[in-house]
């Protein structure tokens, strides 16, 4: 079972943050996580971010502990 994302953010907030950042890697992470909030699978999020499934899992853990 996939680890759920923290409840104090949502896809809209992450997309806004992705638009505001000047860091392309951070924008990809945020857009991938936004897709998960929207119901995408981790595999789909990995495809969006151009990374592996394990990287998305790592992003989820880091996001849950520290935020965007």
N, CA, C, O and CB atoms as a CASP TS submission, in Angstrom:
PFRMAT TS
TARGET T0000
AUTHOR 0000-0000-0000
METHOD Language model
MODEL 1
PARENT N/A
ATOM      1  N   UNK     1       0.842  -1.186   0.000  1.00  0.00           N
ATOM      2  CA  UNK     1       0.000   0.000   0.000  1.00  0.00           C
ATOM      3  C   UNK     1       0.886   1.249   0.000  1.00  0.00           C
ATOM      4  O   UNK     1       1.888   1.308   0.714  1.00  0.00           O
ATOM      5  CB  UNK     1      -0.958  -0.001   1.225  1.00  0.00           C
ATOM      6  N   UNK     2       0.513   2.227  -0.794  1.00  0.00           N
ATOM      7  CA  UNK     2       1.288   3.460  -0.918  1.00  0.00           C
ATOM      8  C   UNK     2       1.115   4.340   0.319  1.00  0.00           C
ATOM      9  O   UNK     2       0.043   4.385   0.924  1.00  0.00           O
ATOM     10  CB  UNK     2       0.869   4.230  -2.180  1.00  0.00           C
ATOM     11  N   UNK     3       2.176   5.026   0.675  1.00  0.00           N
ATOM     12  CA  UNK     3       2.132   5.959   1.793  1.00  0.00           C
ATOM     13  C   UNK     3       1.337   7.188   1.354  1.00  0.00           C
ATOM     14  O   UNK     3       1.648   7.782   0.321  1.00  0.00           O
ATOM     15  CB  UNK     3       3.577   6.354   2.265  1.00  0.00           C
ATOM     16  N   UNK     4       0.316   7.578   2.119  1.00  0.00           N
ATOM     17  CA  UNK     4      -0.475   8.748   1.724  1.00  0.00           C
ATOM     18  C   UNK     4       0.319  10.041   1.899  1.00  0.00           C
ATOM     19  O   UNK     4       1.229  10.117   2.724  1.00  0.00           O
ATOM     20  CB  UNK     4      -1.770   8.815   2.543  1.00  0.00           C
ATOM     21  N   UNK     5      -0.038  11.048   1.115  1.00  0.00           N
ATOM     22  CA  UNK     5       0.583  12.361   1.249  1.00  0.00           C
ATOM     23  C   UNK     5      -0.035  13.108   2.423  1.00  0.00           C
ATOM     24  O   UNK     5      -1.178  12.854   2.803  1.00  0.00           O
ATOM     25  CB  UNK     5       0.430  13.176  -0.053  1.00  0.00           C
ATOM     26  N   UNK     6       0.725  14.020   2.985  1.00  0.00           N
ATOM     27  CA  UNK     6       0.247  14.792   4.132  1.00  0.00           C
ATOM     28  C   UNK     6      -1.021  15.564   3.769  1.00  0.00           C
ATOM     29  O   UNK     6      -1.231  15.928   2.612  1.00  0.00           O
ATOM     30  CB  UNK     6       1.339  15.761   4.623  1.00  0.00           C
ATOM     31  N   UNK     7      -1.851  15.805   4.762  1.00  0.00           N
ATOM     32  CA  UNK     7      -3.164  16.386   4.522  1.00  0.00           C
ATOM     33  C   UNK     7      -3.234  17.900   4.502  1.00  0.00           C
ATOM     34  O   UNK     7      -4.285  18.458   4.187  1.00  0.00           O
ATOM     35  CB  UNK     7      -4.077  15.904   5.532  1.00  0.00           C
ATOM     36  N   UNK     8      -2.140  18.583   4.829  1.00  0.00           N
ATOM     37  CA  UNK     8      -2.196  20.046   4.895  1.00  0.00           C
ATOM     38  C   UNK     8      -1.823  20.733   3.582  1.00  0.00           C
ATOM     39  O   UNK     8      -1.689  21.956   3.535  1.00  0.00           O
ATOM     40  CB  UNK     8      -1.284  20.534   5.984  1.00  0.00           C
ATOM     41  N   UNK     9      -1.655  19.950   2.520  1.00  0.00           N
ATOM     42  CA  UNK     9      -1.413  20.490   1.181  1.00  0.00           C
ATOM     43  C   UNK     9      -2.406  19.841   0.230  1.00  0.00           C
ATOM     44  O   UNK     9      -3.078  18.872   0.584  1.00  0.00           O
ATOM     45  CB  UNK     9       0.067  20.239   0.713  1.00  0.00           C
ATOM     46  N   UNK    10      -2.493  20.382  -0.979  1.00  0.00           N
ATOM     47  CA  UNK    10      -3.314  19.771  -2.019  1.00  0.00           C
ATOM     48  C   UNK    10      -2.669  20.054  -3.371  1.00  0.00           C
ATOM     49  O   UNK    10      -1.650  20.740  -3.451  1.00  0.00           O
ATOM     50  CB  UNK    10      -4.782  20.310  -1.973  1.00  0.00           C
ATOM     51  N   UNK    11      -3.265  19.526  -4.420  1.00  0.00           N
ATOM     52  CA  UNK    11      -2.697  19.656  -5.763  1.00  0.00           C
ATOM     53  C   UNK    11      -2.604  21.114  -6.195  1.00  0.00           C
ATOM     54  O   UNK    11      -1.625  21.513  -6.826  1.00  0.00           O
ATOM     55  CB  UNK    11      -3.532  18.870  -6.768  1.00  0.00           C
ATOM     56  N   UNK    12      -3.601  21.901  -5.865  1.00  0.00           N
ATOM     57  CA  UNK    12      -3.608  23.306  -6.286  1.00  0.00           C
ATOM     58  C   UNK    12      -2.434  24.053  -5.665  1.00  0.00           C
ATOM     59  O   UNK    12      -1.727  24.781  -6.362  1.00  0.00           O
ATOM     60  CB  UNK    12      -4.938  23.987  -5.896  1.00  0.00           C
ATOM     61  N   UNK    13      -2.220  23.883  -4.373  1.00  0.00           N
ATOM     62  CA  UNK    13      -1.115  24.579  -3.695  1.00  0.00           C
ATOM     63  C   UNK    13       0.231  24.160  -4.263  1.00  0.00           C
ATOM     64  O   UNK    13       1.131  24.988  -4.402  1.00  0.00           O
ATOM     65  CB  UNK    13      -1.150  24.302  -2.187  1.00  0.00           C
ATOM     66  N   UNK    14       0.375  22.888  -4.591  1.00  0.00           N
ATOM     67  CA  UNK    14       1.651  22.433  -5.144  1.00  0.00           C
ATOM     68  C   UNK    14       1.869  22.973  -6.552  1.00  0.00           C
ATOM     69  O   UNK    14       2.995  23.312  -6.917  1.00  0.00           O
ATOM     70  CB  UNK    14       1.712  20.905  -5.156  1.00  0.00           C
ATOM     71  N   UNK    15       0.815  23.055  -7.338  1.00  0.00           N
ATOM     72  CA  UNK    15       0.964  23.611  -8.695  1.00  0.00           C
ATOM     73  C   UNK    15       1.312  25.101  -8.646  1.00  0.00           C
ATOM     74  O   UNK    15       2.098  25.581  -9.464  1.00  0.00           O
ATOM     75  CB  UNK    15      -0.334  23.402  -9.507  1.00  0.00           C
ATOM     76  N   UNK    16       0.740  25.819  -7.708  1.00  0.00           N
ATOM     77  CA  UNK    16       1.090  27.232  -7.535  1.00  0.00           C
ATOM     78  C   UNK    16       2.565  27.352  -7.171  1.00  0.00           C
ATOM     79  O   UNK    16       3.278  28.185  -7.731  1.00  0.00           O
ATOM     80  CB  UNK    16       0.202  27.896  -6.443  1.00  0.00           C
ATOM     81  N   UNK    17       3.022  26.530  -6.244  1.00  0.00           N
ATOM     82  CA  UNK    17       4.436  26.554  -5.845  1.00  0.00           C
ATOM     83  C   UNK    17       5.341  26.178  -7.015  1.00  0.00           C
ATOM     84  O   UNK    17       6.422  26.746  -7.168  1.00  0.00           O
ATOM     85  CB  UNK    17       4.678  25.596  -4.665  1.00  0.00           C
ATOM     86  N   UNK    18       4.910  25.231  -7.833  1.00  0.00           N
ATOM     87  CA  UNK    18       5.708  24.819  -8.994  1.00  0.00           C
ATOM     88  C   UNK    18       5.839  25.960  -9.996  1.00  0.00           C
ATOM     89  O   UNK    18       6.896  26.139 -10.600  1.00  0.00           O
ATOM     90  CB  UNK    18       5.077  23.590  -9.674  1.00  0.00           C
ATOM     91  N   UNK    19       4.773  26.729 -10.172  1.00  0.00           N
ATOM     92  CA  UNK    19       4.833  27.866 -11.099  1.00  0.00           C
ATOM     93  C   UNK    19       5.754  28.964 -10.583  1.00  0.00           C
ATOM     94  O   UNK    19       6.377  29.675 -11.371  1.00  0.00           O
ATOM     95  CB  UNK    19       3.435  28.433 -11.333  1.00  0.00           C
ATOM     96  N   UNK    20       5.840  29.102  -9.277  1.00  0.00           N
ATOM     97  CA  UNK    20       6.622  30.196  -8.684  1.00  0.00           C
ATOM     98  C   UNK    20       8.113  29.890  -8.570  1.00  0.00           C
ATOM     99  O   UNK    20       8.930  30.811  -8.532  1.00  0.00           O
ATOM    100  CB  UNK    20       6.082  30.521  -7.319  1.00  0.00           C
ATOM    101  N   UNK    21       8.470  28.635  -8.515  1.00  0.00           N
ATOM    102  CA  UNK    21       9.879  28.309  -8.310  1.00  0.00           C
ATOM    103  C   UNK    21      10.694  28.523  -9.579  1.00  0.00           C
ATOM    104  O   UNK    21      10.196  28.375 -10.695  1.00  0.00           O
ATOM    105  CB  UNK    21      10.024  26.868  -7.839  1.00  0.00           C
ATOM    106  N   UNK    22      11.950  28.873  -9.378  1.00  0.00           N
ATOM    107  CA  UNK    22      12.872  29.016 -10.510  1.00  0.00           C
ATOM    108  C   UNK    22      13.719  27.759 -10.665  1.00  0.00           C
ATOM    109  O   UNK    22      14.531  27.662 -11.585  1.00  0.00           O
ATOM    110  CB  UNK    22      13.779  30.252 -10.321  1.00  0.00           C
ATOM    111  N   UNK    23      13.531  26.812  -9.777  1.00  0.00           N
ATOM    112  CA  UNK    23      14.285  25.558  -9.780  1.00  0.00           C
ATOM    113  C   UNK    23      13.481  24.501 -10.544  1.00  0.00           C
ATOM    114  O   UNK    23      12.441  24.041 -10.071  1.00  0.00           O
ATOM    115  CB  UNK    23      14.590  25.080  -8.317  1.00  0.00           C
ATOM    116  N   UNK    24      13.966  24.125 -11.718  1.00  0.00           N
ATOM    117  CA  UNK    24      13.236  23.180 -12.574  1.00  0.00           C
ATOM    118  C   UNK    24      13.043  21.830 -11.903  1.00  0.00           C
ATOM    119  O   UNK    24      11.986  21.217 -12.051  1.00  0.00           O
ATOM    120  CB  UNK    24      13.968  22.992 -13.891  1.00  0.00           C
ATOM    121  N   UNK    25      14.036  21.358 -11.171  1.00  0.00           N
ATOM    122  CA  UNK    25      13.923  20.060 -10.498  1.00  0.00           C
ATOM    123  C   UNK    25      12.838  20.108  -9.426  1.00  0.00           C
ATOM    124  O   UNK    25      12.072  19.156  -9.270  1.00  0.00           O
ATOM    125  CB  UNK    25      15.274  19.653  -9.871  1.00  0.00           C
ATOM    126  N   UNK    26      12.772  21.208  -8.693  1.00  0.00           N
ATOM    127  CA  UNK    26      11.733  21.338  -7.671  1.00  0.00           C
ATOM    128  C   UNK    26      10.355  21.393  -8.325  1.00  0.00           C
ATOM    129  O   UNK    26       9.403  20.802  -7.816  1.00  0.00           O
ATOM    130  CB  UNK    26      11.970  22.599  -6.809  1.00  0.00           C
ATOM    131  N   UNK    27      10.244  22.090  -9.436  1.00  0.00           N
ATOM    132  CA  UNK    27       8.959  22.166 -10.142  1.00  0.00           C
ATOM    133  C   UNK    27       8.503  20.776 -10.571  1.00  0.00           C
ATOM    134  O   UNK    27       7.324  20.448 -10.435  1.00  0.00           O
ATOM    135  CB  UNK    27       9.067  23.094 -11.371  1.00  0.00           C
ATOM    136  N   UNK    28       9.415  19.954 -11.085  1.00  0.00           N
ATOM    137  CA  UNK    28       9.052  18.578 -11.480  1.00  0.00           C
ATOM    138  C   UNK    28       8.572  17.777 -10.280  1.00  0.00           C
ATOM    139  O   UNK    28       7.582  17.051 -10.369  1.00  0.00           O
ATOM    140  CB  UNK    28      10.251  17.865 -12.138  1.00  0.00           C
ATOM    141  N   UNK    29       9.271  17.905  -9.157  1.00  0.00           N
ATOM    142  CA  UNK    29       8.856  17.191  -7.938  1.00  0.00           C
ATOM    143  C   UNK    29       7.456  17.615  -7.526  1.00  0.00           C
ATOM    144  O   UNK    29       6.601  16.776  -7.244  1.00  0.00           O
ATOM    145  CB  UNK    29       9.848  17.451  -6.783  1.00  0.00           C
ATOM    146  N   UNK    30       7.230  18.915  -7.495  1.00  0.00           N
ATOM    147  CA  UNK    30       5.927  19.425  -7.062  1.00  0.00           C
ATOM    148  C   UNK    30       4.807  19.003  -7.999  1.00  0.00           C
ATOM    149  O   UNK    30       3.720  18.648  -7.543  1.00  0.00           O
ATOM    150  CB  UNK    30       5.966  20.938  -6.963  1.00  0.00           C
ATOM    151  N   UNK    31       5.057  19.037  -9.300  1.00  0.00           N
ATOM    152  CA  UNK    31       4.029  18.625 -10.258  1.00  0.00           C
ATOM    153  C   UNK    31       3.738  17.129 -10.159  1.00  0.00           C
ATOM    154  O   UNK    31       2.593  16.706 -10.315  1.00  0.00           O
ATOM    155  CB  UNK    31       4.461  18.978 -11.682  1.00  0.00           C
ATOM    156  N   UNK    32       4.760  16.340  -9.903  1.00  0.00           N
ATOM    157  CA  UNK    32       4.554  14.898  -9.722  1.00  0.00           C
ATOM    158  C   UNK    32       3.711  14.628  -8.485  1.00  0.00           C
ATOM    159  O   UNK    32       2.795  13.805  -8.518  1.00  0.00           O
ATOM    160  CB  UNK    32       5.902  14.167  -9.612  1.00  0.00           C
ATOM    161  N   UNK    33       4.021  15.321  -7.395  1.00  0.00           N
ATOM    162  CA  UNK    33       3.251  15.132  -6.166  1.00  0.00           C
ATOM    163  C   UNK    33       1.829  15.667  -6.320  1.00  0.00           C
ATOM    164  O   UNK    33       0.892  15.098  -5.759  1.00  0.00           O
ATOM    165  CB  UNK    33       3.949  15.822  -4.988  1.00  0.00           C
ATOM    166  N   UNK    34       1.660  16.743  -7.068  1.00  0.00           N
ATOM    167  CA  UNK    34       0.311  17.264  -7.333  1.00  0.00           C
ATOM    168  C   UNK    34      -0.520  16.224  -8.070  1.00  0.00           C
ATOM    169  O   UNK    34      -1.711  16.069  -7.799  1.00  0.00           O
ATOM    170  CB  UNK    34       0.380  18.573  -8.154  1.00  0.00           C
ATOM    171  N   UNK    35       0.100  15.522  -8.990  1.00  0.00           N
ATOM    172  CA  UNK    35      -0.613  14.472  -9.724  1.00  0.00           C
ATOM    173  C   UNK    35      -1.077  13.373  -8.776  1.00  0.00           C
ATOM    174  O   UNK    35      -2.173  12.835  -8.935  1.00  0.00           O
ATOM    175  CB  UNK    35       0.284  13.878 -10.827  1.00  0.00           C
ATOM    176  N   UNK    36      -0.246  13.040  -7.789  1.00  0.00           N
ATOM    177  CA  UNK    36      -0.636  12.022  -6.806  1.00  0.00           C
ATOM    178  C   UNK    36      -1.848  12.512  -6.016  1.00  0.00           C
ATOM    179  O   UNK    36      -2.788  11.752  -5.783  1.00  0.00           O
ATOM    180  CB  UNK    36       0.549  11.694  -5.844  1.00  0.00           C
ATOM    181  N   UNK    37      -1.827  13.779  -5.604  1.00  0.00           N
ATOM    182  CA  UNK    37      -2.996  14.333  -4.908  1.00  0.00           C
ATOM    183  C   UNK    37      -4.248  14.229  -5.771  1.00  0.00           C
ATOM    184  O   UNK    37      -5.346  14.033  -5.252  1.00  0.00           O
ATOM    185  CB  UNK    37      -2.748  15.800  -4.521  1.00  0.00           C
ATOM    186  N   UNK    38      -4.088  14.358  -7.078  1.00  0.00           N
ATOM    187  CA  UNK    38      -5.226  14.276  -7.997  1.00  0.00           C
ATOM    188  C   UNK    38      -5.659  12.844  -8.287  1.00  0.00           C
ATOM    189  O   UNK    38      -6.628  12.627  -9.014  1.00  0.00           O
ATOM    190  CB  UNK    38      -4.884  14.964  -9.292  1.00  0.00           C
ATOM    191  N   UNK    39      -4.956  11.870  -7.728  1.00  0.00           N
ATOM    192  CA  UNK    39      -5.356  10.485  -7.912  1.00  0.00           C
ATOM    193  C   UNK    39      -4.480   9.674  -8.845  1.00  0.00           C
ATOM    194  O   UNK    39      -4.773   8.506  -9.101  1.00  0.00           O
ATOM    195  CB  UNK    39      -6.723  10.448  -8.407  1.00  0.00           C
ATOM    196  N   UNK    40      -3.414  10.265  -9.357  1.00  0.00           N
ATOM    197  CA  UNK    40      -2.500   9.518 -10.229  1.00  0.00           C
ATOM    198  C   UNK    40      -1.773   8.453  -9.417  1.00  0.00           C
ATOM    199  O   UNK    40      -1.572   8.599  -8.211  1.00  0.00           O
ATOM    200  CB  UNK    40      -1.480  10.472 -10.913  1.00  0.00           C
ATOM    201  N   UNK    41      -1.389   7.401 -10.087  1.00  0.00           N
ATOM    202  CA  UNK    41      -0.581   6.384  -9.424  1.00  0.00           C
ATOM    203  C   UNK    41       0.838   6.909  -9.268  1.00  0.00           C
ATOM    204  O   UNK    41       1.226   7.889  -9.905  1.00  0.00           O
ATOM    205  CB  UNK    41      -0.593   5.048 -10.220  1.00  0.00           C
ATOM    206  N   UNK    42       1.601   6.250  -8.419  1.00  0.00           N
ATOM    207  CA  UNK    42       3.013   6.633  -8.262  1.00  0.00           C
ATOM    208  C   UNK    42       3.767   6.419  -9.571  1.00  0.00           C
ATOM    209  O   UNK    42       4.692   7.168  -9.886  1.00  0.00           O
ATOM    210  CB  UNK    42       3.681   5.821  -7.120  1.00  0.00           C
ATOM    211  N   UNK    43       3.376   5.407 -10.327  1.00  0.00           N
ATOM    212  CA  UNK    43       4.013   5.146 -11.623  1.00  0.00           C
ATOM    213  C   UNK    43       3.744   6.298 -12.585  1.00  0.00           C
ATOM    214  O   UNK    43       4.647   6.741 -13.295  1.00  0.00           O
ATOM    215  CB  UNK    43       3.505   3.815 -12.228  1.00  0.00           C
ATOM    216  N   UNK    44       2.506   6.782 -12.608  1.00  0.00           N
ATOM    217  CA  UNK    44       2.175   7.930 -13.460  1.00  0.00           C
ATOM    218  C   UNK    44       2.933   9.178 -13.006  1.00  0.00           C
ATOM    219  O   UNK    44       3.402   9.959 -13.834  1.00  0.00           O
ATOM    220  CB  UNK    44       0.654   8.197 -13.441  1.00  0.00           C
ATOM    221  N   UNK    45       3.052   9.359 -11.698  1.00  0.00           N
ATOM    222  CA  UNK    45       3.795  10.503 -11.168  1.00  0.00           C
ATOM    223  C   UNK    45       5.265  10.418 -11.559  1.00  0.00           C
ATOM    224  O   UNK    45       5.889  11.437 -11.853  1.00  0.00           O
ATOM    225  CB  UNK    45       3.656  10.576  -9.640  1.00  0.00           C
ATOM    226  N   UNK    46       5.818   9.214 -11.564  1.00  0.00           N
ATOM    227  CA  UNK    46       7.210   9.029 -11.980  1.00  0.00           C
ATOM    228  C   UNK    46       7.378   9.416 -13.443  1.00  0.00           C
ATOM    229  O   UNK    46       8.370  10.043 -13.815  1.00  0.00           O
ATOM    230  CB  UNK    46       7.659   7.567 -11.759  1.00  0.00           C
ATOM    231  N   UNK    47       6.426   9.050 -14.254  1.00  0.00           N
ATOM    232  CA  UNK    47       6.472   9.405 -15.678  1.00  0.00           C
ATOM    233  C   UNK    47       6.407  10.925 -15.849  1.00  0.00           C
ATOM    234  O   UNK    47       7.136  11.488 -16.666  1.00  0.00           O
ATOM    235  CB  UNK    47       5.307   8.725 -16.448  1.00  0.00           C
ATOM    236  N   UNK    48       5.551  11.579 -15.094  1.00  0.00           N
ATOM    237  CA  UNK    48       5.431  13.039 -15.157  1.00  0.00           C
ATOM    238  C   UNK    48       6.749  13.702 -14.760  1.00  0.00           C
ATOM    239  O   UNK    48       7.185  14.665 -15.391  1.00  0.00           O
ATOM    240  CB  UNK    48       4.289  13.531 -14.240  1.00  0.00           C
ATOM    241  N   UNK    49       7.374  13.178 -13.712  1.00  0.00           N
ATOM    242  CA  UNK    49       8.621  13.761 -13.225  1.00  0.00           C
ATOM    243  C   UNK    49       9.858  13.314 -13.973  1.00  0.00           C
ATOM    244  O   UNK    49      10.941  13.863 -13.771  1.00  0.00           O
ATOM    245  CB  UNK    49       8.789  13.441 -11.798  1.00  0.00           C
ATOM    246  N   UNK    50       9.707  12.317 -14.839  1.00  0.00           N
ATOM    247  CA  UNK    50      10.854  11.812 -15.585  1.00  0.00           C
ATOM    248  C   UNK    50      11.845  11.071 -14.713  1.00  0.00           C
ATOM    249  O   UNK    50      13.053  11.117 -14.944  1.00  0.00           O
ATOM    250  CB  UNK    50      11.549  12.941 -16.277  1.00  0.00           C
ATOM    251  N   UNK    51      11.314  10.374 -13.690  1.00  0.00           N
ATOM    252  CA  UNK    51      12.164   9.656 -12.739  1.00  0.00           C
ATOM    253  C   UNK    51      11.631   8.242 -12.531  1.00  0.00           C
ATOM    254  O   UNK    51      10.634   7.846 -13.134  1.00  0.00           O
ATOM    255  CB  UNK    51      12.237  10.411 -11.388  1.00  0.00           C
ATOM    256  N   UNK    52      12.302   7.499 -11.679  1.00  0.00           N
ATOM    257  CA  UNK    52      11.868   6.142 -11.359  1.00  0.00           C
ATOM    258  C   UNK    52      10.829   6.161 -10.238  1.00  0.00           C
ATOM    259  O   UNK    52      10.640   7.162  -9.547  1.00  0.00           O
ATOM    260  CB  UNK    52      13.074   5.271 -10.956  1.00  0.00           C
ATOM    261  N   UNK    53      10.179   5.041 -10.090  1.00  0.00           N
ATOM    262  CA  UNK    53       9.189   4.887  -9.029  1.00  0.00           C
ATOM    263  C   UNK    53       9.829   5.073  -7.653  1.00  0.00           C
ATOM    264  O   UNK    53       9.221   5.676  -6.769  1.00  0.00           O
ATOM    265  CB  UNK    53       8.519   3.507  -9.120  1.00  0.00           C
ATOM    266  N   UNK    54      11.031   4.572  -7.465  1.00  0.00           N
ATOM    267  CA  UNK    54      11.716   4.714  -6.174  1.00  0.00           C
ATOM    268  C   UNK    54      11.962   6.181  -5.838  1.00  0.00           C
ATOM    269  O   UNK    54      11.851   6.582  -4.680  1.00  0.00           O
ATOM    270  CB  UNK    54      13.048   3.951  -6.187  1.00  0.00           C
ATOM    271  N   UNK    55      12.290   6.968  -6.833  1.00  0.00           N
ATOM    272  CA  UNK    55      12.510   8.401  -6.598  1.00  0.00           C
ATOM    273  C   UNK    55      11.215   9.056  -6.126  1.00  0.00           C
ATOM    274  O   UNK    55      11.240   9.880  -5.211  1.00  0.00           O
ATOM    275  CB  UNK    55      13.030   9.099  -7.884  1.00  0.00           C
ATOM    276  N   UNK    56      10.091   8.705  -6.733  1.00  0.00           N
ATOM    277  CA  UNK    56       8.802   9.262  -6.290  1.00  0.00           C
ATOM    278  C   UNK    56       8.530   8.846  -4.854  1.00  0.00           C
ATOM    279  O   UNK    56       8.051   9.655  -4.059  1.00  0.00           O
ATOM    280  CB  UNK    56       7.644   8.795  -7.216  1.00  0.00           C
ATOM    281  N   UNK    57       8.820   7.624  -4.514  1.00  0.00           N
ATOM    282  CA  UNK    57       8.641   7.176  -3.120  1.00  0.00           C
ATOM    283  C   UNK    57       9.489   8.020  -2.178  1.00  0.00           C
ATOM    284  O   UNK    57       9.026   8.426  -1.112  1.00  0.00           O
ATOM    285  CB  UNK    57       9.014   5.678  -2.971  1.00  0.00           C
ATOM    286  N   UNK    58      10.729   8.283  -2.574  1.00  0.00           N
ATOM    287  CA  UNK    58      11.610   9.123  -1.755  1.00  0.00           C
ATOM    288  C   UNK    58      11.043  10.533  -1.625  1.00  0.00           C
ATOM    289  O   UNK    58      11.068  11.118  -0.542  1.00  0.00           O
ATOM    290  CB  UNK    58      13.027   9.176  -2.361  1.00  0.00           C
ATOM    291  N   UNK    59      10.528  11.081  -2.734  1.00  0.00           N
ATOM    292  CA  UNK    59       9.936  12.420  -2.704  1.00  0.00           C
ATOM    293  C   UNK    59       8.761  12.471  -1.738  1.00  0.00           C
ATOM    294  O   UNK    59       8.611  13.439  -0.993  1.00  0.00           O
ATOM    295  CB  UNK    59       9.483  12.841  -4.108  1.00  0.00           C
ATOM    296  N   UNK    60       7.925  11.434  -1.747  1.00  0.00           N
ATOM    297  CA  UNK    60       6.762  11.395  -0.849  1.00  0.00           C
ATOM    298  C   UNK    60       7.224  11.422   0.602  1.00  0.00           C
ATOM    299  O   UNK    60       6.683  12.179   1.408  1.00  0.00           O
ATOM    300  CB  UNK    60       5.899  10.133  -1.116  1.00  0.00           C
ATOM    301  N   UNK    61       8.210  10.612   0.943  1.00  0.00           N
ATOM    302  CA  UNK    61       8.711  10.578   2.320  1.00  0.00           C
ATOM    303  C   UNK    61       9.277  11.931   2.737  1.00  0.00           C
ATOM    304  O   UNK    61       8.993  12.415   3.833  1.00  0.00           O
ATOM    305  CB  UNK    61       9.783   9.493   2.470  1.00  0.00           C
ATOM    306  N   UNK    62      10.075  12.539   1.868  1.00  0.00           N
ATOM    307  CA  UNK    62      10.665  13.848   2.187  1.00  0.00           C
ATOM    308  C   UNK    62       9.591  14.927   2.281  1.00  0.00           C
ATOM    309  O   UNK    62       9.634  15.776   3.171  1.00  0.00           O
ATOM    310  CB  UNK    62      11.709  14.240   1.127  1.00  0.00           C
ATOM    311  N   UNK    63       8.633  14.893   1.367  1.00  0.00           N
ATOM    312  CA  UNK    63       7.549  15.873   1.381  1.00  0.00           C
ATOM    313  C   UNK    63       6.725  15.739   2.656  1.00  0.00           C
ATOM    314  O   UNK    63       6.372  16.742   3.276  1.00  0.00           O
ATOM    315  CB  UNK    63       6.649  15.703   0.144  1.00  0.00           C
ATOM    316  N   UNK    64       6.422  14.517   3.046  1.00  0.00           N
ATOM    317  CA  UNK    64       5.627  14.306   4.251  1.00  0.00           C
ATOM    318  C   UNK    64       6.346  14.798   5.502  1.00  0.00           C
ATOM    319  O   UNK    64       5.700  15.257   6.444  1.00  0.00           O
ATOM    320  CB  UNK    64       5.288  12.836   4.398  1.00  0.00           C
ATOM    321  N   UNK    65       7.666  14.709   5.522  1.00  0.00           N
ATOM    322  CA  UNK    65       8.396  15.124   6.717  1.00  0.00           C
ATOM    323  C   UNK    65       8.740  16.610   6.721  1.00  0.00           C
ATOM    324  O   UNK    65       8.809  17.221   7.787  1.00  0.00           O
ATOM    325  CB  UNK    65       9.658  14.318   6.846  1.00  0.00           C
ATOM    326  N   UNK    66       8.958  17.203   5.538  1.00  0.00           N
ATOM    327  CA  UNK    66       9.450  18.585   5.508  1.00  0.00           C
ATOM    328  C   UNK    66       8.603  19.547   4.682  1.00  0.00           C
ATOM    329  O   UNK    66       8.837  20.754   4.742  1.00  0.00           O
ATOM    330  CB  UNK    66      10.834  18.598   4.979  1.00  0.00           C
ATOM    331  N   UNK    67       7.642  19.068   3.924  1.00  0.00           N
ATOM    332  CA  UNK    67       6.849  19.941   3.060  1.00  0.00           C
ATOM    333  C   UNK    67       7.564  20.217   1.750  1.00  0.00           C
ATOM    334  O   UNK    67       8.574  19.583   1.445  1.00  0.00           O
ATOM    335  CB  UNK    67       6.541  21.254   3.768  1.00  0.00           C
ATOM    336  N   UNK    68       7.045  21.160   0.974  1.00  0.00           N
ATOM    337  CA  UNK    68       7.604  21.407  -0.363  1.00  0.00           C
ATOM    338  C   UNK    68       8.990  22.013  -0.371  1.00  0.00           C
ATOM    339  O   UNK    68       9.550  22.260  -1.440  1.00  0.00           O
ATOM    340  CB  UNK    68       6.701  22.297  -1.117  1.00  0.00           C
TER
END
